[in-house]
Amino acid sequence: MTFYVTTPIYYVNATPSIGNAYSTVAADVLVRHRRQRGEETFFLTGVDEHSTRVYRVALEQGLDPYEYLDQIAVPWRELPERLNASVDYFLRTSDDGHKAFVRDFVQRIYDNGDIYEDVYAGHYCVRCEAFYAEEDLVDGKCPTHDIVPEWIEEKNYFFRLSAYQERLLQIYDERPDFVLPRNRYNEARAFIAGGLNDFSISRAGQPWGIPLPWDESQVAWVWADALVNYLSALSYARPGEDLRETFWPEVHHVVGKDILPFHAVFWPAMLLAAGYELPKHVIAHGWLLFGEQKISKTDPLVQALGLTETYGGDAIRFWCARAISFGQDGSTSLDSIGERYDRELANDLGNLVSRTTAMVARYRGGSIPEAQNALGDEIAAVARRVPEQLDAWDLTGALETIWELVRRLNRYVEEQKPWEQAKDESLNASLDESLYTLVDGLRAAAVALSPYLPDSAPRILEALGQSTDLSWENVEAGRTSSADGIEPAPPLFPRIEATAAA
């Protein structure tokens, strides 16, 4: 089986925010878990560099657009690295391979008769690169960015989106899981049922963008360029290989709800017009809210790179998955990152690893005893439930299932009191079972947690003297190998001083 996942194609008009990190983490958790199950995977992320706003900022700074982009793309390349994300390809829409593919893609639509020339006049928001009808504005402003859009009137080319209304409705009815979760599916279907209008697919008199192959005086509208990255990357990501046959249409787009219409309506229609199959799923998550305010990537308090520098990539990944139920909006705070770091990562997990290794070192000379795991049913529940939950895109629920095992192991320590068992030689067998259950349970938990904590999970396994094979089949009781030389593990998540986190 194959599994292909994408993040949104990010705008490079500022440095990445925790909101951008949220999408990247979600996609990486999903793809890492599928790898554990032996599937052939591909993970794509990247940046959209052809927006009008990017071009304007470059000019304002007196820079050539490509010079500016080379500078601003750096933190976006760092984002997946800082988050320990296992990206297969980082795409820039200024890539020659992408530009060539876009020209072929729009030419196919043009040859199919679904592009025509006309005059457009309307409100255009530069920040979201979208046109709005008068009735869609809120107090005369863009409903997403709360700014007054520009009035644009020009001759350009239009895509016959209206011609695909009934076909899209049929697809939605045949594929009720095409858009997830269900409330986002309902939103997208209602958007289509409300009537689709043709949209401008080009911009005139603008030097920044990909020229249309049949009229190079115009460039492709940014969304007609950016969305194509999900397909174009497969044609050139690996030199000499075309990965489309392997991974398309087994693609799952992870996006924020604010760009759902582009991915769930515009993109499918363009794919149909160009003769391609539709994606497997569009998974639209909600917004992370600080209070009631959507996180902005221009807010220095929530810039992702700074947060990873303070807490580490794994801690931010963990918080993203735990902060709100995936798919829904949720209110959170910067304080909650530190709280979960201390309470759950440092105490629940990190302290459990330290205590377990210390007890093996002290009571069994660093050798893992041979015994049975007393919590086999709990591990079996994780092995069964987590794949079901992640297949249903419930990242938050799956992590909670694993964390139930972590909490159960902590309760087991307090119930069994190995330090008391060690005082009575007649309880040697009980002590062996207690220690083995803790080691074996931690080993299974580490494997299950690895998509969420890809840096920390192997360190847990190494501290326990175990293989770092993360195959899902290892989430099973009794797979702990004999090992000697176990020493008390240093803190997995060291204390962070309040001044460092401020």
N, C-alpha and C positions, 0 to 999 in steps of 0.2 A: 504494500500500500504506500501511497505518497501523501504528503501533507505540506501544503505551501501556505505560508502566512505572511501578511504584510501589515506594516504600520501605515498611518496616514502619510502622505507625502508632505513633509513639514515645510512651512514658509520659513525663509531665512532672514526675516526682517528684525530679529532680535535673538538673544541667547535663549537656550531651551529652559522651559519652566518645568515644575513638577508635574504639570498637566501633560506635557509632552512625554515625560518619563513614564507616566501612568500607561499610556498607550504602548510604549516600547516594552515595558515590563509585562503587560498582559500578553502581548504577542510572543514574547520570549518564553514565558511560562508554558504556554500552549505547545510551542514547537519543541521545547526540551522534553516535555512529557511524552510527546509522540515519538521522539527519538528513543526514549526509554523502552517503548513498546516495539521497537525494531522497524519503524516506518522510515522510509526515505523522505527527508525533509528539506525544505528551502525556506529561508527567512530573509525577507527583503525590507529594508528601510531606506530612507533617503530624503532629499530636500528639493523643493520646487524653487527654481532660481529665475523663472521668467515672469514673475509678477510685476505689474506696473510699479508697485511701491518700491520693490528692490531697485529697479532702474532709477527711480527718482532719488532715492537715498544715495546711490552711488554718485549721481550728478551733483547732489548737494554737497558731497564731501570732496568733489573734484577728482573722483577716481574713475578709471575705466571700469565698466560693470564687471568684467571678469576679474580684475584686480580686487575689487570689493568683495566679490563672491568667494575668491580664494581665502580671504581673511575671515569672512563670516561663517564659512562652512566648517572651520576648524572646531568650534565648540559643538557643532552638530555631529561631527564625526566622533568627538570625544564622548558624547552622551551614551551610546550603547556600550562603549568600552568601560566607562565609569559605572555603568549599571550591570556589568558582567553579562551583557547580552551577547548571544552567540549568533551574530548576524552573518549571513552568507554573502550578501552584497549590499554595499552602500551606494545608492544611485544618486547622481546629480542630473537634473534635467538639461544641463549644459553638456552632458556627455555626447560625443559624436554618434555613438550607437543609438542613443535614445532619440536624438533629433532625426536621424535617418528613418527610424521606425515610425515616428509620429507622422512624418510626411507620407509614408506608405499607407499608414492607417487612415488618415483623412482623405487620401486619394481614393481608397477603396469605398469610402462613404460617398464621395463625390461621384465616382463612376456608377454607384448604385442608384443615383438620382435623388439622394436625400439631402443634398446641399444646394441652395439657390441664393442668388444675390438679391438684396433688398436694402432699404434704408432703415436704420435703427435710431430711435430717439427714446431715451429713458434715463432713470436714475442708476448710477453705478457707484458701488462702494469699493474703493480701492483696496481696503484692508481685507475684505473677504473675496474680492475679485468676482463680484456677482451683480447682476442687474436686478432692480426691484421695481415693481409696479407701485403706483401712488398709494394704493390701499394696503400695501405690505409694509409701508414705513410706519414708524411709531413716533408721533409728534414731528414728522418730517425727517426722521433720522433712521439709519440702518438699525434694524431690530437686534442685531448681534453686537455691533460695536458702538452704538449710540453716537454716531457721527453723521453729519449731513452729507449725503452722497453727492457726487458730481453729476451734472446733467451732460449727457453725451448724445450727440446726433451725428451719425456718419453712415456712409454706405459700406456695407460689409456682407459677409456670407452667413446664412442661417442654416441650422440643422432642423430637419422636419421631425422634431420630437413628437408633434401631435399625431403623426402617422403611426406611432408605436403605442398609443394609449391602450387600445384594446388587447394588443399582444402582451403588453406588460401586465395588465390585469389578469389575463389568462394564466400567465406564468406564476403570478402571485397566488392565484387560486390553486394551481397544481402543486406549488412548492410552499406550503405554509411556514417552512423554516428557512426560507431564503434570507429573510432579515430577522435578526435576533437582537434582544429579547422580543417577546410578543408585542409589547406596547410600541416598540419602534417599527415593527412590521405594520401594525395598524396605522401608524402615522404615515409611513411611506405609501401604503395602499390608498389611504384617504387622499394623499397628495395627487396620486395618479387619477383616481376616480373624480376628483374635483375639476379635471380638465387640464390637459397639457398644452402649453404654447410653444411654438418653435422658438429657438434661442439663437442668438448670434454666436457663431463659432469662430469669428476672427475679429481682429482689430486693425483699423486702417491708420496709415501715417505714423506708425510706431516702429522704430528700428529694433526694439528689444523683443526677441521671441523667435519662433521657428517659422520661416516663410512658408506660405501655402504653395504646394508644388505647381498648381495651375495659375496662380496669381501671386507672384513674389512681392507685390507691393503691399500685401497684407500678411500678418502673422497669425498663427493659431491663438485663439483665446486661451488664457492660461489653464482653464480647467480641461479644455480639449487637448491640451499638452500634458498637464500634470497627471491626470487619471490614467493615461496610457502607460505610465511607468510600470504599472503592475504587470503588464504584458511585455513591454519592450525589454525589461531587464532580463527576461528569460532568453532573449535572442542573442545577448552579447555578454552576460555576466561571466560566463566561462568561455574563454577564447576557443574558437573552433567547435563549440557545441551549441546546439539549439535545444533549450530545455523545455520548450513549449509542449512538446508531445508528452514529456514526463510529468509536468506539473500543472499544465492548464487543461481543464478548468478546475482542478482540485485546489482552488485557492480560497482562502478565508481572509477577508479584509477586516481588520480591526480599526475602527474609526470612532471619533467623537460624535455625539448626536448632532452637533451643530453643522456638520458637513454630510449628514445622512442623505438629503435629496440628491446631492451630486453623485454619491456612490450607489444609491438604491434606485434611482430613476434615470438620471442623465447617462451614467456610465453603462448600465445594461442596454439602454436604447442604442447608444453608439456602438457597443459590441455587436448587437444584432445587425445594425446597418453595415458594419464592416465584415460580417460573416463569421464572427467568433461565438463560441459558447459562453454562457454566463458563469460567473463565479459560483462556487458552492454555497458560500455564506457571506453576508455582510453583518458583522457584529458591532453594534453601536453602543458604546458605553456612555454613561452619564458624565456630568461635570463634577470635579472636585471643587467644593465651595469653601472659602474661608469666611465663615459667617454666612452671609447670603450672597457674597460676591464671587463670581466665577474667577478662578485663578487666571491671571494674566502673565504671559511670559516676559512682560516688561517690568514686572514687580520684582525688585532685587531680593525681597524676602523669600521668594519661592523659586529662585533660579536653581535648577536641578543640579548643576555641577557643584555649586557651593554646598548643597545639602549632602551630596555623596562624599565630598571632601571631609565633612564633619562626621557623618555617621557610617560611611562606607556604602558601597553599592548594594550589598545584601540587605542591609537594614532598610534602605529606601524601597527596595523591591518588596520586602515583607510588609512594610507600612502601606504601600500602594494596594496590595492584595487584601489587607486587613481593614483599611481605613473605612471603606464603604462597600456595600454589596455591589459587586461588579454588574454593570448595566444600569444602575440607578444613580441619580444625583445624591450627593452626600455632603453634609457640612463637617468640616474638620478644622484642625488648627496645627500650627507648627509645634505647639506643646505636645500634641498627641504623638508626634514622631518620637520625641524623647521618652514619653511615657511607655510606649510599646517597646522601645529599645530596652529600657530598664526592666520593665515588668515581665515581658514575654521572652525576648531574645536573651538578655543577660541572665535573668533569674530562672525562668521555666526551662530553657534549653541549655544555655551556657553553664549554669550552675549544676545542672544534672550531669553534663559531660564531665565537669571537674570532679564532682563527688564520686561518680561511678569509677572513673579511672583511678582516683585516689584510693578508693576502697579495694579495687583489684590489686593495686600496688602494695597496699598495706597488709591486707588479709590473705592474699594468695601469691605474694612475691612477684607480682606483675604478670602472672600467668592466668589466662582465662580458664575457669574450671569447666569440666564437662558436666552438663546437666540438661534438664528440660526447661523450656520456656513456659512459665505459668500464665503468660498473657497472650497465648497463641490466638485466641479468638479475637482479641482486640486488633492484632496485626492483620488477621485475615479480613476483618471488616474494612481496614484501610485499603488493602489490596483490591477489594471488591468495589468499594464505594467511590474512591477517588477517580478512577478512570471513567466511571459513569457520570460523575459530576463535571469533570473537565470536558467530556464529550458533549455535555449540555452547556458548556461555557460558563459554568459556575465556579469561577476561580476562587471566590471568597469562601464558598461552602466547602470546596475541596481542601483548602488550607485549614479550615476549622476541623474537618474530619481528622487530618493528620495531627493537629494540635490537641485533639482529644486524647490521642495516644501519648503525646508528650506529657500532658497533665496526669494521665493515668500512671505513667512511669514515676512521676514525682510522688503521687499518692502511695504507690507501691513501696517506695523507699521508706516512707513514714510508717507504713503498715508492718513491713518486715523488720525494720530496724537492724540492718546488717551489723552495725556496731555492737548491738547486744548479742546477736547470734555468735559473733566472733569470740565472745567471752566464755562460751560453753562448747567444749569439744563434741558433746553429744548432738549439737546442732550443726555439725560440719556439712551434712548433706543439705540442710535447709539454707545454710549460708551459700553453698555452691549454687543452689537453684536461684537464690535471690540475686547473686552477682551475675550469673549467666542470663537471667531474665532481663536485667538492666542493660547489659551489653548487647544482647541480641535485639532487644526492643529499640535501643538507640540506633543500632545498625540499620534496622528496617525503617525507622523514622527518618534517618539521614538520607536514605535512598529516596524515600517518598518526598522528602523536602527539597531534594536537589534542584528541581525546576524553579523553586522559589528562592533557594539559598545556594546558588551554584558554586560560590567560593567557599562557603562555610561547611557544606555537607561533606565534601571530600576530606576536609580537615578533621571532622568528627570521625570518619572512617579510619583515617590514618592514626588518630589518637587511640582508637580501639584495636589497632593492629590488623585491620580488615582490608580486603580488596576494595579499590575505588570503582569497581564495576557497578554502574548505575542502572543496569537493566531492571525493568520493572519486576521481573520474576524473582528478584532478590528481596522484594517486599513480602517476605514469608518467614515465619518463625522457624528457628532451627538451622539457619544457614550461616551462623557465625562459625568461623574457622578457629582452630586452636591458635593461640598466639602467646608469646612470651615478651618480656621487656616492656610491659605496659607501665607508663609513668603518669603521675598526676598531670593532667592537661592544663596548660595555662588558660586564662580566661578567654573564651571564644569571642565574647563581645565585651571588651574592657570598658570600664567606667569612663564616661565622657563628662568632663567638668562643665558646669553650667556656662562658664565664660566661652568655652569652645563652641557650644551649641547656640549661643546667642546670635 
